Amino acid sequence: MKMGKIGMRTAGIITALLILVLGLLACTGAAAEAVPVNTEENGRITQTIWTDAEGNLTAGPEGYATVRYTYKGKTEIIEKYFDVSGDPYETAEGCCAKKTTLDGKGRVIQVDWLDAEGEKTLNIRGYASMTITYTGFGETGMVTYLGLNKRAVMVPSLGYASVLTEYSNGRMTGRTFRDTKGQPVDSLEGYAVVKQKLNKKYQVIRIRYAHADDSPAVGPDGWYRCIIDRDDNGQITSIKYYDVNENQIDRGASYAWEERTYPDENTVAVTRYDMDGNKVTDKAGVATLVRIMQDDRVTRERFLDENGQPTVNELGAGVVVYGYDHAGRLETVTFQTVDGVTAPCNAGYAGYRDALDEDGATLSRTYLGPEGLPVEIGDGYCEIRYIYDAMKNLTGKRYYDANGTQVQINAE
């Protein structure tokens, strides 16, 4: 929820890479009757099995019926997959087991894909290992993909062998996709390098994409260059996008550029414009989003129409209020009318409250009425509980009514 995050697609590339290579797959296609059952020892999950409605072992959402975890101190985790008969199971990643190595700070520094005998094997993407290095301030420095000979290999599904991210004073200045010799190479995204220019306050003011030969390239969001104008206080006043010919473009979006104004030190108003300089409204008629900030977090949002008058968003809320826990993580969302009265949105609830674990993963979400009490919505549930395995992969959801009774959701 922090302001000033420019080019979210750009900033999220490395996160997307890690999600890809670690195989953190959403389990939306799981059979409704497959329920995970965990076995723990000394506070660690040692086994997860999936059972059907009768309690019989069955295939889970990713095809295997059992996954067993072994640990070597706090630095190594091996997970092995088995079918209903107890035989090794080859997953969609092309392995029967996976070893994850952590550093002393609990960060992943290497992942190895293993066969049924526990030996390294090439996964479905064509590499056997992945290594990650970090900067002194904790950001990802380099991700490298290795073959069975422990040498970097080109990954066909990515178009590169490694990705190097560089920083200045903790702020990213460049990200380069590289071949096996460490030279820039165009990835399947169509570019080799993304560069960010910083001002004297180390704030991003320019972003551009380039091919391996440093010629202009189109980035994943359809633009070559992004120009961020800032005022003397370093606050963003506008964000505009350009093609390889330096012509301003709208990227196929409903607006061409954003203007930001600051009514006071804790408020920012974001208004979108088309190529002709006209205000752009969304489906609900919202032209300006007004955010109230506190400690770099959005605590309240309200909405204005093209005439600058208060209006409601697509959920029918005139104000959205955000609450955070002691660690600064988003915990509650509350909907209000334009007059600031808590009221249900179009979906029938006036907000929700999340319960988070120590890592920030959502354990449950409870939908609330105007009085702050649980309210049943949709198919008669008011709470969703999220289920994860030992590696924090989402393995399922369960729904409960206000009495704590589990509700079957046919749409899942």
Secondary structure, 3 states (H helix, E strand, C coil): CCCCCCCHHHHCHHHHHHHHHHCCCCCCCCCCCCEEEEEEECCEEEEEEEECCCCCECCCCCCCCEEEEEEECCCEEEEEEECCCCCECCCCCCCCEEEEEECCCCCEEEEEEECCCCCECCCCCCCCEEEEEECCCCCEEEEEEECCCCCECCECCCCECEEEEEEECCEEEEEEEECCCCCECCCCCCCCEEEEEECCCCCEEEEEEECCCCCECCCCCCCCEEEEEECCCCCEEEEEEECCCCCECCCCCCCCEEEEEEEECCEEEEEEECCCCCECCCCCCCCEEEEEEECCEEEEEEEECCCCCEECCCCCCCEEEEEECCCCCEEEEEEECCCCCECCCCCCCCEEEEEECCCCCEEEEEEECCCCCECCECCCECEEEEEECCCCCEEEEEEECCCCCEECCCCC
